[in-house]
Amino acid sequence: MATFTGYVAEVMEDKIRVTPTREAEPFDGIVFHLEDRFSNEEPFFVGQSVRVEHDERLTRSLPPQATAHRVDVL
């Protein structure tokens, strides 16, 4: 497992985009798909500092995408 620490830049249905800085370009960061178990947790907000645990399998799209297995709000 790998981790990515940054800021929530965009919240979409079943996914979030996390960037390394608050001042992000549209293709910065990683889009994380959220598993079904995240639907019972608190919603994510733009600007939150988070640490995302994922499986290191990133797509080649811009921005890259991965599946989040754990998200901790810092």
Stockholm file with secondary structure:
# STOCKHOLM 1.0

chainA/1-74         MATFTGYVAEVMEDKIRVTPTREAEPFDGIVFHLEDRFSNEEPFFVGQSVRVEHDERLTRSLPPQATAHRVDVL
#=GR chainA/1-74 SS CEEEEEEEEEEETTEEEEESSSSCCTTCSEEEEECGGGGGSCCCCTTCEEEEEECSCCCSSSSCEEEEEEEEEC
#=GC SS_cons        CEEEEEEEEEEETTEEEEESSSSCCTTCSEEEEECGGGGGSCCCCTTCEEEEEECSCCCSSSSCEEEEEEEEEC
//
